[in-house]
Amino acid sequence: MQKVEINLTDHEADIIATYAIQLGYDIRRYIKYLVSADVMRSFERHNVPTFQMSKATERRMREALEAYQQGGTRVIKSMAELLEE
């Protein structure tokens, strides 16, 4: 979970409080509602940011996928098992 702090002018806080009261929220909860609603709209529009892999990362990913497909990987059940190598 990420904590975010914002500063509002008195005027902004008054406007937001007016909307928040209509839903029975305090300012903090109303702002969280607005952010959540915007995130959900973004997902509904499939407007999720994506990033291009670097060539080196893409090469390592393809090598790992090939090793997996050829049976060159194994399941690690604990961190201790991983550190034993």
C-alpha positions in Angstrom: 0.0 0.0 0.0 1.2 3.5 -0.9 0.6 6.6 1.2 0.2 9.9 -0.6 0.0 13.3 0.9 -1.5 16.3 -0.9 -2.0 19.9 0.0 -5.3 21.6 -0.9 -6.2 25.2 -0.7 -9.1 26.1 1.6 -11.2 26.7 -1.5 -10.4 23.2 -3.0 -11.0 21.5 0.3 -14.4 23.3 0.6 -15.5 22.2 -2.9 -14.3 18.6 -2.3 -16.0 18.5 1.1 -19.3 19.6 -0.5 -19.2 16.6 -2.9 -18.0 14.2 -0.2 -20.8 15.1 2.2 -23.3 14.2 -0.6 -22.0 10.6 -0.4 -21.6 10.6 3.3 -17.8 10.6 3.1 -15.1 12.7 4.6 -12.5 14.4 2.3 -9.9 11.7 2.6 -12.4 8.9 1.8 -13.9 10.9 -1.1 -10.5 11.5 -2.7 -9.7 7.8 -2.4 -13.0 7.1 -4.1 -12.2 9.4 -6.9 -8.8 7.9 -7.5 -10.2 4.3 -7.4 -13.0 5.2 -9.8 -10.5 6.8 -12.2 -8.3 3.7 -12.1 -11.3 1.4 -12.8 -12.3 3.5 -15.8 -8.8 3.3 -17.1 -8.8 -0.5 -16.9 -12.2 -0.7 -18.5 -10.9 1.3 -21.5 -7.8 -1.0 -21.6 -5.8 2.1 -21.1 -3.1 0.4 -18.9 0.4 1.7 -19.5 2.8 -0.7 -21.1 6.5 -0.4 -21.6 8.8 -1.8 -24.3 11.4 -4.2 -23.0 15.1 -3.4 -23.7 16.8 -5.7 -26.2 18.9 -7.2 -23.4 15.9 -8.0 -21.3 14.0 -9.4 -24.3 17.0 -11.7 -25.1 17.2 -12.9 -21.5 13.4 -13.5 -21.4 13.6 -15.6 -24.6 16.5 -17.6 -23.3 14.6 -18.3 -20.0 11.5 -19.3 -22.0 13.5 -21.6 -24.2 15.2 -23.2 -21.1 11.7 -23.7 -19.5 10.3 -25.3 -22.7 13.2 -27.7 -22.9 12.8 -28.8 -19.3 15.9 -26.9 -18.1 14.1 -25.4 -15.1 12.9 -26.7 -11.8 10.4 -25.8 -9.1 11.9 -24.1 -6.0 9.7 -24.7 -3.0 11.5 -22.5 -0.5 14.1 -19.7 -0.3 16.4 -22.0 1.6 16.4 -24.4 -1.3 17.3 -21.6 -3.7 20.1 -20.5 -1.5 21.6 -24.0 -1.2 23.0 -23.8 -4.8 
